[in-house]
Amino acid sequence: MGFALFFIAEYTNMLLMSTLCALFFLGGTLPPFSILDTILPLPGSFWLAFKMTFFLFLFVWVRATLPRYRYDQLMRLGWKVFLPLSLGFFLVTAVLVLSFETWPLATY
């Protein structure tokens, strides 16, 4: 029973992330190209479902092809690789902003 709930939760998370990715990055209910709206007038729910299916396919494809990491490997990757990398990018961005003096102006 516990594995079934975990399995359902994992795929529910994939469905939610696919929906959010389709809404935020691919235009949600809009057709991919504006010409498609005149040639093939389909409702917006079809386009959202189509984009969600695309992202679901990507999630399942990546999950099936890449190996899974153990918990200790993920922790090591996060602390020893991604944290220094993100801090380095933060410092590079700060140096670039200070060197080019491109602070955003606050207009009130």
Secondary structure, DSSP 8 states (H G I E B T S, - for coil): -HHHHHHHHHHHHHHHHHHHHHHHHS-TTS-SSHHHHHHS---HHHHHHHHHHHHHHHHHHHHHHS----HHHHHHHIIIIIHHHHHHHHHHHHHHHHHHT-------
